[in-house]
Amino acid sequence: MAIPAVDWEFARRTVQRGVATSLHCAIASRNADGTPHVTPIGSMLLHRDSASGIYFDVFNARLARNVDADPRVTVLAVDSGRAVWARALLRGRFGDSPGVQLTGSVGPARPGTPEEIARFHRVVGPLLHLPGGRAMWGDLPRVRDVRFDTLDRVHLGRMTR
């Protein structure tokens, strides 16, 4: 089932805000024994025109092993911005859901293209020039493609429509 364009645009904005406000989104995979594994991913970039994206596969060896064995994943992104939450708490509701859950499949690791690396470097901006930024994001050799099949908006009881 295809994700409607209006929902995909919501997902793109929400993941972008989630990564901007908390520096990551969560990605869940399945360990070899069937137990869940959840890890933060700060490099999730969603494509504009399709229900897909990439993430840089450089930080979490267990996630890499898990998706090599079973490519199914769930991504959770929540806009943790103080202004969004303050407005919602004052109004008694969110204008729209503050989060999104995406399920899909991850492809094999492949070399990142210069365009993909440049796009991510634009996202982290000046942080890349700090010692920690260079250590974290200076070398991004591998990416994984992610294709999403379903999208669910996060509902927080009476606070969401």
Buried (B, 14 or more C-beta within 10 A) or exposed (E): EEBEEEBBEBBBBBBBBBBEBBEBBBBBBBEEEEEEBEBBBBBBBBBEEEBBBBBBBBBBEEBBBBBEEBBBBBBBBBBBBEEBBEEBEEEEBBEBBBBBBBBBBBBEBBEBEEEBBEEBBEBBEEBBEEEEBEEBBEEBEBBBBBBBEEBBBBEEEEBBE
